[in-house]
Amino acid sequence: MKITEIVITPIAMKDPPLRNIQGVHQPYALRSILQVKTDEGLTGLGETYGDLAVLTKLRQIAPRLAGLDPFDLNGLERIITETLGSAAGLATHGLVGEASDEKTLATVLSAFEIPCWDLQGKALGRPLVELLGGKVRDAVPYSGYLFFKPATHNPAPDYEPDSWGEAMGASGIVAQARRMVSEYGFKSLKLKGGVLPAFEEVEVILALREAFPDHPLRLDPNAGWTVDTSIAVGRKLDGVLEYLEDPTATIDGMAAVTREVSMPLATNMAVTAFSHLPPSIRVDAVQVILSDHHFWGGLRRSRELAAICRTFGIGLSMHSNSHLGISLAAMTHLAGATPELTYDCDTHYPYLVEDVVVPGVLNFADGAVKVPAGPGLGVELDLDSLARLGEQYEKCGFDTRDDVTPMRAIQPDWDPVIPRW
């Protein structure tokens, strides 16, 4: 089996005005959808970031993969490394750590590796989870992801307001959590912080604890706090949080907080590449790593990360961004085959109102998604939806994620300084 053609389609999907330390989400989130076609008539599916910097590098690599066997993942990595060489600069916002050559190559590798895995599964007639070693769980638990948010985008886009409404304080967040639990059955809850002053967010967490006494709770201010503030919050929430995610920046900053608080610290900002692991482990900076196959280099490297976490007693979960069903399917297969995954995964999927996969496979029950049983990823591309979201990309006016500009439409003097408190 040989690759004959790769079709890359940038798409834009409607996205609610979710707040974070950088600002607020744009009305449309950008993704790139890959169709890797072969001489045997099979097509492998992939999904990654849609920012122009990523899209440019995907288009640079795609024609060089003609003739490659999708089973030759080492050959795939070699072609990408030789083609891109020194190619830093794909990180387009401050929520996934700093850009580097290592992360750029890993991001591009993952984008093409997933459709190759999908092709392998389809060629063998086996679900991807079996290629990764077999299921260790039938369904993968996810966490209800809570966001501060205004009721609508400003200025309002040309589509209906989202159904979640405003949540800019404790009552709104608790209401959002009740819906997450009642509609999706989530057994744990995570609050995206870094929006309100630190101790106002503490009060929101305490309101969640009162409303959901048995749900593990997490708080993620995306490095929005100083070390001193992080320590003060950690002490205030002693015994309340399952873990505190990226309260402050850098490995050394996280290590300083670790020495003074009782709960585990988690990260998808301080440790986001293999080169970050040795210095982090030396100072015990983090106790939970939120992996993400999009910027850790795909499924093989994610399994390598899991083995390292097992070796050093580090907890493992999965990070999420505004993703579609292809990405969720890949996450679910990977988590389904990874025994080291000790915490519920993150997902933005409940906020999704548009997708490129045929519905019916990726459903939440009791807060979990069953590992798809079909060959490969086990999801089917909806070509009509893909075309519509591709047209939406051409019309939306965005080619790069930018949380700052839409925030300045609300607050003209907005400064995305980190740390803020």
C-alpha positions in Angstrom: 0.0 0.0 0.0 1.4 3.4 -1.0 0.2 7.0 -0.4 -0.9 8.5 -3.7 -2.5 11.8 -2.6 -3.1 14.0 0.4 -6.0 16.4 0.6 -5.7 19.1 3.3 -8.9 21.1 4.0 -8.8 24.1 6.4 -12.1 24.4 8.1 -13.8 26.9 10.6 -16.3 25.7 13.1 -18.6 27.8 15.3 -17.0 28.3 18.8 -18.6 29.9 21.9 -17.0 33.0 23.6 -15.0 30.9 26.1 -12.7 33.0 28.3 -9.1 32.2 29.3 -6.0 34.1 30.5 -5.3 35.3 26.9 -8.7 36.7 26.3 -11.7 35.1 24.6 -12.2 32.6 21.8 -13.0 33.9 18.3 -16.4 33.2 16.8 -14.8 30.4 14.8 -12.2 27.9 15.7 -9.8 26.7 13.0 -8.8 23.1 12.2 -7.1 21.3 9.3 -8.7 18.0 8.1 -6.4 15.6 6.3 -7.4 12.8 3.8 -4.5 10.6 3.0 -5.4 8.4 0.0 -3.7 5.2 -1.2 -3.4 3.0 -4.3 -5.6 0.4 -2.6 -8.6 2.8 -2.5 -8.3 3.4 1.3 -8.4 6.9 2.9 -6.9 7.8 6.2 -8.3 10.7 8.2 -6.5 13.2 10.3 -7.2 16.5 12.2 -4.9 19.1 13.6 -4.6 22.9 14.1 -5.8 25.2 11.4 -3.6 28.2 12.0 -1.8 29.5 8.9 1.6 28.6 10.2 0.6 25.0 10.7 -1.3 24.8 7.4 1.8 26.1 5.5 4.0 23.4 6.9 1.4 20.7 6.2 1.2 21.8 2.6 5.0 21.7 2.4 5.2 18.1 3.6 2.2 16.6 1.8 3.6 16.2 -1.7 6.8 14.6 -0.3 4.8 11.7 1.1 3.7 10.3 -2.3 4.8 6.7 -2.5 5.3 6.2 1.3 3.9 3.0 2.8 1.6 4.1 5.7 3.1 1.4 7.8 6.5 3.1 7.5 6.1 5.6 10.4 9.9 5.8 10.8 10.1 6.8 7.1 7.3 9.4 7.7 9.3 10.9 10.6 12.5 11.0 8.5 10.9 12.8 5.6 9.4 15.4 7.9 12.6 16.0 9.8 14.7 16.3 6.6 12.1 18.6 4.9 11.5 21.0 7.8 14.9 21.0 9.4 15.0 23.9 11.9 11.3 25.0 11.8 10.2 26.6 15.1 7.2 28.9 15.4 4.0 26.9 15.3 2.7 27.9 18.8 0.2 30.6 18.0 -1.1 31.3 21.5 0.3 31.1 25.0 -1.8 28.2 26.3 0.4 25.3 25.1 3.9 26.4 26.1 6.7 28.0 24.1 7.3 27.3 20.5 10.5 25.3 19.6 11.9 23.2 16.7 11.1 20.1 18.7 7.5 20.9 19.1 7.1 22.1 15.5 8.4 18.8 14.2 6.2 16.9 16.6 3.1 18.8 15.6 3.6 18.2 11.9 4.5 14.5 12.5 1.3 13.9 14.5 -0.8 15.5 11.8 0.3 12.9 9.2 0.9 10.0 11.7 -2.8 9.7 12.7 -4.1 9.2 9.2 -1.4 6.6 8.7 -2.6 4.7 11.8 -6.2 5.0 10.4 -5.0 3.5 7.1 -3.2 0.7 9.0 -6.3 -0.2 10.9 -8.5 -0.1 7.7 -6.0 -2.3 5.8 -6.0 -4.9 8.6 -9.7 -4.6 9.3 -8.9 -3.8 13.0 -9.7 -0.9 15.3 -6.8 1.4 16.1 -6.9 0.5 19.8 -5.8 -3.1 18.8 -2.8 -1.8 16.9 -1.8 0.1 20.1 -1.8 -3.1 22.1 -5.4 -3.8 22.8 -8.0 -2.3 25.1 -7.4 -1.7 28.8 -10.8 0.0 29.1 -13.9 -0.2 27.0 -14.8 3.4 27.5 -12.6 6.4 28.2 -13.8 8.8 30.9 -13.7 12.6 30.2 -14.0 15.6 32.5 -16.7 18.3 32.3 -14.8 21.4 31.1 -16.2 24.6 32.6 -15.5 28.1 31.2 -16.2 31.6 32.3 -18.0 33.2 29.3 -20.2 36.1 28.2 -23.6 35.2 26.7 -22.5 36.2 23.2 -19.6 37.2 21.1 -19.0 40.9 20.6 -19.6 41.9 17.9 -22.1 39.1 17.4 -21.4 36.8 14.5 -23.9 35.8 11.8 -25.1 32.7 13.7 -27.4 31.9 16.6 -26.0 32.5 20.1 -24.7 29.4 21.8 -27.0 27.6 24.2 -24.8 27.8 27.3 -25.5 31.4 28.1 -23.4 33.6 30.4 -21.2 32.3 33.2 -19.1 35.0 34.8 -19.4 34.0 38.4 -20.1 31.1 40.8 -23.8 30.8 40.0 -23.2 30.7 36.3 -20.4 28.1 36.5 -22.4 25.9 38.9 -25.3 26.0 36.4 -23.0 25.1 33.6 -21.6 22.2 35.6 -25.1 20.9 36.4 -25.8 20.8 32.7 -22.5 19.1 32.0 -23.3 16.4 34.6 -27.0 15.9 33.7 -26.5 15.8 29.9 -23.2 14.0 29.6 -22.7 12.3 33.0 -19.3 13.7 33.7 -17.8 12.3 37.0 -15.1 15.1 37.3 -15.1 18.8 36.6 -12.4 21.2 35.5 -12.6 25.0 35.6 -10.6 27.1 33.1 -9.3 29.9 35.4 -7.1 32.9 34.9 -10.2 35.0 34.1 -11.2 36.5 37.5 -8.8 37.5 40.3 -7.4 34.4 41.9 -9.4 34.3 45.1 -12.6 35.0 43.3 -11.9 31.8 41.4 -11.3 30.1 44.7 -14.8 31.0 45.7 -16.1 29.5 42.5 -14.3 26.3 43.2 -15.8 26.2 46.7 -19.2 26.7 45.2 -18.6 23.8 42.9 -17.5 21.7 45.8 -20.7 22.5 47.7 -22.8 21.6 44.7 -20.8 18.5 43.7 -19.4 17.0 46.9 -18.3 13.8 45.2 -16.8 15.1 41.9 -13.0 15.5 41.6 -12.3 19.2 40.8 -9.5 20.8 38.9 -8.5 24.4 38.3 -6.4 25.7 35.4 -5.4 29.4 35.3 -2.9 28.9 32.5 0.1 30.2 34.4 -1.8 33.4 35.3 -0.5 33.6 38.9 2.8 34.4 40.5 4.4 31.8 42.6 3.2 33.5 45.8 -0.4 33.6 44.6 -0.2 30.0 43.5 1.0 28.9 46.9 -1.7 30.9 48.7 -4.4 29.5 46.4 -3.1 26.0 46.8 -3.2 26.2 50.6 -6.7 27.7 50.5 -7.9 24.8 48.4 -6.0 22.1 50.3 -8.2 18.9 50.2 -10.6 20.4 47.6 -8.8 20.0 44.3 -7.8 16.7 42.6 -5.0 18.7 41.0 -4.0 22.3 40.3 -3.0 22.8 36.7 -0.4 25.3 35.6 -0.9 27.9 38.3 2.4 29.6 37.4 4.9 29.6 34.6 8.1 27.6 34.0 9.5 24.4 35.5 11.3 26.3 38.3 8.1 28.2 39.2 6.0 25.0 39.3 8.7 23.4 41.5 8.6 26.3 43.9 4.8 25.8 44.3 5.1 22.0 44.6 7.3 22.4 47.7 4.6 24.4 49.5 1.3 22.8 48.6 -0.2 19.4 49.2 -2.2 18.7 46.0 -0.5 17.5 42.8 0.4 20.0 40.1 -0.5 19.3 36.5 0.7 20.8 33.3 0.3 21.2 29.6 2.4 24.4 29.5 5.6 23.8 31.5 6.3 20.3 30.2 5.2 19.9 26.6 8.2 18.1 25.0 10.6 15.3 25.8 13.4 17.7 26.4 11.4 19.2 29.3 11.1 15.9 31.2 14.6 15.6 32.7 14.7 19.1 34.3 11.2 18.8 35.5 11.7 15.3 37.0 14.9 16.5 38.7 13.0 19.2 40.7 9.7 17.4 41.0 8.0 20.3 39.2 4.8 18.5 38.2 3.0 15.3 39.3 0.6 15.0 36.4 1.3 15.6 32.7 -1.6 16.4 30.3 -0.4 14.8 27.1 -1.7 15.8 23.7 -0.9 13.8 20.7 -1.1 16.9 18.5 2.1 18.4 20.0 3.8 15.4 21.6 4.3 13.8 18.1 1.5 11.4 17.6 0.5 8.1 19.1 3.8 6.3 19.3 5.4 9.2 21.1 2.4 9.5 23.4 3.0 5.9 24.4 6.6 6.7 25.0 5.6 9.5 27.3 3.2 7.1 29.1 6.1 4.8 29.8 8.3 7.6 31.2 5.4 8.6 33.4 5.1 5.1 34.7 8.8 4.9 35.3 8.9 8.1 37.4 5.5 7.8 39.1 4.0 10.7 37.2 0.2 10.8 36.7 -1.1 11.1 33.1 -4.1 12.7 31.6 -5.0 14.3 28.2 -5.2 18.0 27.2 -7.9 19.3 24.9 -8.5 22.2 22.6 -11.4 23.1 20.4 -11.4 19.8 18.5 -13.6 17.8 16.2 -14.6 14.1 16.0 -11.5 12.9 14.3 -9.3 14.2 17.1 -11.7 12.9 19.8 -11.6 9.4 18.1 -7.8 9.4 18.1 -7.7 10.5 21.8 -10.2 7.8 22.7 -8.3 5.0 21.0 -5.0 6.1 22.6 -6.5 6.4 26.0 -8.3 3.1 25.5 -4.9 1.4 25.1 -2.9 3.3 27.7 -3.0 1.8 31.2 -0.9 4.7 32.6 -3.8 7.1 32.1 -4.8 7.8 35.7 -7.0 10.8 35.3 -10.1 11.7 33.3 -9.2 13.3 29.9 -10.2 16.9 29.0 -12.5 17.7 26.1 -14.2 20.7 24.6 -16.6 18.4 22.6 -19.8 19.4 24.5 -19.5 22.9 23.1 -19.4 21.6 19.6 -22.3 22.3 17.3 -20.6 21.3 14.0 -18.5 18.3 13.1 -16.9 16.7 10.0 -17.6 13.1 11.0 -20.9 11.2 10.6 -22.7 11.2 13.9 -23.5 8.1 15.9 -20.1 6.7 17.0 -18.8 9.3 19.5 -21.4 9.6 22.2 -20.9 10.4 25.9 -22.5 8.1 28.4 -21.8 8.4 32.2 -19.0 10.8 31.3 -17.2 8.4 29.0 -16.9 7.6 25.2 -16.8 4.0 24.1 -13.7 3.1 22.1 -14.9 3.0 18.5 -15.2 -0.6 17.2 -14.8 0.1 13.4 -11.5 -0.4 11.6 -8.9 2.3 12.1 -10.3 5.4 13.9 -13.7 4.0 13.4 -15.3 7.2 12.2 -16.5 8.3 8.8 -15.9 11.6 7.1 -19.1 13.6 6.3 -18.1 15.1 3.0 -21.0 17.6 2.9 -20.2 18.9 6.3 -16.5 19.1 5.4 -17.4 21.2 2.3 -19.6 23.5 4.3 -17.0 24.1 7.0 -14.4 24.6 4.4 -16.6 27.4 2.9 -17.0 28.8 6.3 -13.2 29.0 6.7 -13.0 31.0 3.5 -15.6 33.4 4.7 -14.8 33.8 8.4 -12.0 36.2 8.0 -9.5 34.4 10.3 -6.4 32.4 9.5 -4.8 32.2 12.9 -6.1 31.8 16.4 -6.2 35.1 18.3 -7.9 35.4 21.7 -6.6 38.9 22.3 -8.3 40.9 19.5 -11.8 39.7 20.3 -11.1 40.5 23.9 -10.2 44.1 23.0 -13.6 44.4 21.4 -15.0 43.9 24.9 -12.2 45.7 26.8 -10.2 48.1 24.6 -7.3 48.4 27.0 -6.9 44.6 27.4 -3.3 43.5 28.1 -2.7 39.7 28.0 0.1 40.0 30.5 1.1 36.8 32.4 1.2 36.5 35.3 -1.7 38.7 36.0 -2.2 38.1 39.8 
